[in-house]
Amino acid sequence: MDHKSAAPRPPMGWNSYDYYDTAVTEADVRKNAAVLAQRLRAFGWKYVVVDIQWYAHRPDRLRERYQYIPFNQLHMDGFSRLIPDPERFPSAAGGAGFKPLADYVHGLGLKFGIHIMRGIPRIAAQAHAPVLGTALTADEIADPADVCRWNPDMYGVRDTRDGQAYYDSLLELYASWGVDFIKCDDICNTDNWTEPSDRARAGRHEMRMLRRAIDRCGRPIVLSLSPGPALLDMAEEYARCANMWRITDDMWDRWEHVKNMFLRCRLWQGLGRAGAYPDCDMLPLGVIGGKFLDERMTRLTRDEQRTVMTLWCVFGSPLMLGAELTKLDPWTLSLLTNREVLALLDPANTRRELSREGDLVVWELIPAGGGRCLAVFNLSDSPVEAGLDLSGGVDMWTGGAPDPHLPPHGCVLCRLA
């Protein structure tokens, strides 16, 4: 089966990171999944993704000093594979892993995902722990010179048959849990080399190993690669191995982050296809920040929020929301449930940046069923005129006549006959 069939459209869902950082619990996941199912599932939102360090013991206890605690206690099975912290994920106790939580998510009509770091746990190498499917131990397949600069949990895995056996064992475990989505970090752009052209080198063979392991596990699993920015000269390899890959650093609720995305979308236009999508990162909408980053309603203005949703959809990016869904407000909900705007994600549509004159950017989208859509963006700090004849069109956000007067950082999304 072609791996692209796992994601016929850009995946849409919720990820725990933007609100919970490293400290998400099972109770947090369950309550957000329930809201996703009740309020957003009917509009195509279906993935529930547990982000980083679900295997770590109390990872938030030294947050004033570390985001990722060096030499922290990590939970691991007998074959060098990380497993959920049972204190934060009680249903994982007794070797159950994430299966009970995945079963709950599936019971809501949703799909379940997890974040992983590239490589093998350093604690497994230090303990000379066994690796399923091989006579070697973790220290023999680990590359101690290959480490992530920002996270202390893993060593890289050597490009060997036994290294592949380790990845095969991981996916065997994840498939038994019912995992539908994997976000693999420190692999798209490892930032582990001085020269930009080398930055994916450390993770390239592990990207291929992960792809083979998913193909062998017998379960369709969406593969998402992080962090960004992805490397343009790796576009074909990303598409061969993954379903989505980050084209940016972490995206937060700052206008400069949004404005920079227009350049990245311009560079990556035309390099996606059905089942393989350049990813603009998580939507910084709603209530984010949580315990560690100052809980807040997004700092983006409403015009900027509409610009984010419009750009992500006309570009064709996956949509992952990091907001606390139990605090979902009517305005944010309206942005996430506009069926006509979400339909722009269809990979059968044709899309391109039509023009850019100073801070006025125009994207054109031709729906597969016919017609034409124009998105006009004002990236400047002052109001401007759209400069295009939009008469006879319909504003896809309001349902009325398009307003050619664009506010600072605002846009108009117009369906033309």
N, C-alpha and C positions, 0 to 999 in steps of 0.2 A: 504494500500500500504506500502510495506517495505521501510523505509526511505533510505536505501542504493541505491534504484533505482534512487534517485536524482543525484547520482554521480557514474555512471557506470565506469568511468575512473577518475584518479586523476584530480581535477579541475585545469584549467590553466587560468590565467588572469592577470589583472593589479590592483594594490592597491595604493592608494594615499600617503601612509605614508612616504615612504623612501625619497620622494622629498618634499612633502608639509607639513609633520608633522600635526599639528592641524589646519592649516590655509587654507586648500583647499577650492576653490570656485566652483560654478556651471560652470563658464567659463573654469576653469582648467579641470574639469571632462569631459566636452563636447569635448574639443580639444584633450585630450588624448584618449577618446573613439573613436573619428574619426580616429585617427592613428591606434589604435588597429584593428578597422574594416577594414581599407584599407590595412594594411601591415601584420597583424598577424592572423586575424580570420581564414583564409584558412588553417592555420597550427594547429588549435585547441584552440587558445587563445580566450576566449569568455566572461570572467567575468570582470566587471568594478566595483570596490569596493571603496566606500567612507569611509575612515577610521575615526579615533577618533575625537570626539567633533564637529560634524556637527551641533549640536544644540546650540553651545556656541557663545556668542557675542564677536567678535574681540578677540579671544583667544590668538592671537600672540602679543598683545599690550604690555605685560610685559615679553616678552620672555627672557630677560636678567636676570630675577629673577625667573620666574616660567615656567615650561612647561604647567602645568594645574593651572589656576588662582583660588585660594581659593575664594569662595563666589562670583564667577563670575555670570553674568546674563546668565541664560539658558532659552531656549524657550520651552514651555510646553503647551499642550492642556488642556481642561477642565477635563480630566480624568487621570491626573498624568503621561501622556506619553510625552516624549521629542519629539519635532518636529524640522525641519531644521530652522536654522537662516535665516530669509528672506533677510537680508542684503547680505549675501554671496550666498544664493540660491534664487534669486528673483522669480523664478517660483513657489516656495513653498508658496508664500503669499496667504492670503485668505483661509487658511486651506487646500490648495492643497497638502501639504506635498511633498514627493519625487515622486509623480505620474508623473508630467510632465517630470522630468529628467529621470525617469525609462522608460517612453514612448519613449523618444529620444534614449536612449540606445537600447531599444528593436527594434526601427526602423532601427538601424544599423545592426541588426541581432545578437546582443550581449545580455548578461544577466546582471542584475543589482544587486549590493550587498551593504550592509551597515555594519559598525562596531557598536556594542553596548557594553555597560558596564553591567555586571551582576547587578541586583537589581532594586531599585526604586529611583527616584531622591530625594535627601535630601530636596530640596526646596518643593517638594510635601508633604513630611512628616511635614515639618515646617509650611506649609500652611493648613494642615489638608484637603488636596484636595481629592475629591471623586475618587473612583476606579470603573470603569465600571463593572457591573455584580455583585456588592456586596453592601451591606448597610454600609460597613466600609469605613474609610478614610485611606489615605496613611500612616499616623502615626501609625495606628493600625496593618498594615501588615508589616511595616518596622521593622528591627532589628537594633537599633542604636548602638549595640555593634559590629556589623559586618560591617566593613568598609574596603575599599581598601587602602593599605598603600601608593600607589603612585598616586592615582587619587581621588579628593575630591567630586566627583559628586553624588555618590550613597550610599544608605544603602542596606544591604542584605534584602531579602524578607523571611518572616517566612514560614515554611513548613506547610501551612494550606490550606483549601479549598479556602479561600479568596485570599491567596497568589497566588494560581493557577489561579484564576479568573483574577488577574492583568496580568500574563503572557499571558493568553488567549486573553485579550484585546489588548496587544501589537501585537501579531501575527495577530489578526484581522485587525489592522491598517496597518501593514506591507504588508499583503496580498493585501489589497485594493490599496496600492501604486504600487504593482507589483514587490515586492522584491523577488529575486531568490537566494540570498546568504546572510547569516548572520555570521559575525565574532564576537563571544561573548568573551569579555575579562574579566579578573579577575575570571576565572571559571575553567580553566584546572589545573592550579597550583596557588592557591590564594596567596601563600607566606605569609599567614596570621597567621601561626602557627610556633612554634619553632621546633617541631619535623617533619622531612620530611614526615613521614608516615601520618601526620595529615593535610598536606598542601592542600589537595583537599576537606577536610571535610566541610569547610565553603560553598563551592560552589556545593557540590555533589547533594543536593536535588534540587537546582535551575537548574542544568543541566538536571535533570529528568523533572522538570516542563517545561523547555523550549522545551524539546523533545515532551512532550504531547501537548503543545500549537501549535507547528508546525504541528503535526499530525492532529490536529483538525481544522486548519485554511483553509484547502481545497486547498492549493497551495504547490507544491513540492518546498522545500527550502533547499539548502545545508547549513549545520551547521558546522562551523569551531570554534574550541575551542582554546583560548589563555589565558595567556601566557604559556610558557614552563619554565623549562623542565617538560613534562608530567611524571606521575608516572607509572612505569612499572606494579605495582600491580593493577593499575586501567585500564589496557588495555582493558579488556572485557567490562567494563562499558562505556569507551569512545566509543567503537565500537557500543554498543547498543544505545547510545544517539546521536552520532555525525557522520559526514562524514569525518572529519579530525581533528587532534589535534596536537598542537605544541610539539615537542620533544626537543626543545632548547629555550634558552633565545633569545632576539633579535639578529638576524643575520646581521652583517655588513661586510664591505669590508676590513677585516683583515684576514691574513693567519691563525692566531691562532684560529679564529672562524671556518674557513673551516676545519682545521686539527682536531679540537675537534668533528666535525660532524661525522668523521669516527667512533669514539667510540660510539656515539649515534646511528648511523645506525646499528652498530654491535649488540647493545643491543636490538634494536627494530625490527631486521629482523624477518620475519615470523609472526609478530603480526598484520599486516594489512590484508585486504581482499578486494574484490570488493565492492566498496561503503563506505569503512571505512579505512582511510589512516593515518599512522603516517606522520607528516608534518615537513619537515626540515626548514621551514620558508621561507621568501622572498628571491628572488635571488638578491644579491648585485651587479648588473651588470648595465652598461650604465651610464648615468649622474644622480647622486643622490645627496643628501645633501640639495639642495634647499636653501631657504632663511636663515634657522637657523643653518644648520650644515655644512656650507661652500660648496657651489655647486662645484662639482668635477666629473670628470670621475672616475669611480671606481678605488680604489687603488690596486685592484688585478691585477697581471700581466695577460697577455693573457693565459699563461699556467695554472695559477690558475683559471681563469674564465672557461676554458675548463674542468678543474677538477671539478668545481662546477656543471656545467651542466651534466657532465658524472655521478657523484655520485648521484645527485638528480634523474636522469632518471633510472639508474640501480637499485637504491633502491626502486623506485616507489613512490616518493614524489609528492604531488601537486606542481605546479609551479606558483608562484605569483611574478610578476615583479613590482618593485617600481620605475623604472626609469622614467624620463621625456621623454615621447615617442615622443614629437615633436623634440627632439634632438637625436633621435635614429640614431646611426652611422652604417655603413656597417658591421663592425666586430661584434658588438653586435647582429645585425639583423641575421647574419649568424649563431650565436649560438642558436638563438631562432627559426630557421626555417629549421633545419635539420630533415626532416621527418623520416629518418631511426633511428636517435637517439631518437626522441620523441616517436616513436613506442614502445620503450622499456618500456614505462609507462604502457602498457596494463597489467591489473591485472591478466590476464590469464597466463602471463609469470611466470616462476619459477626463483627465484633469491636468492642468498646467498653470504655471504663473504666466499670465498674459502680458503684463507690463509692470514696470516699476519706474516711476518718475519721482525722484526725491523720496519723500515719505508717503507717497500714494502708491499702494500696491494693489494690483487687480489679479485675481485668480478666476479662471474659467473652468467650468465643469460641464461636460456633455453627458447627461444620463443615458444609460444603455437603451432606455425606452424612447429616447427622443427628447427634444427640447434643448434648453440652454440655461445655465445658471451663472451668474456673475457675483463674486464677492469682492467688494471694494473696501480696502482697509486704510485708515488714516493713522499712520505711525507717529505723527507729529504731536506736539503739545498744544496745538491751536486748532480751532475748527477749520475745516476746508470743504470745498465743493467736490462732489464725486467726479465731476468732469466727464461723465458718460451719460448718454441718453438712456434712462431707465424707464421712460414712459411706457405704459402698458404692462409693466412688470408687476410682480407681487412680492412684497417683502416676506421672506420665509419665516421670519421670527414673529412678525406682528399680524400677518395675513392681510395687511392693507397696502396702500400704494407706497412704494419705496421713497424714502426721504433722501434727497441728494446732499443734504447738509450733514456732514459727518462731524461728530464731536471729537475732541482729542482722544486718541487711542481707540476710537470706535470703528464701526463697520456697517455696511449694509449688505445683506445677502438677498439677491433678487432672482426670482424665477421668471424667465422670459418665455414668450410663446415660441 
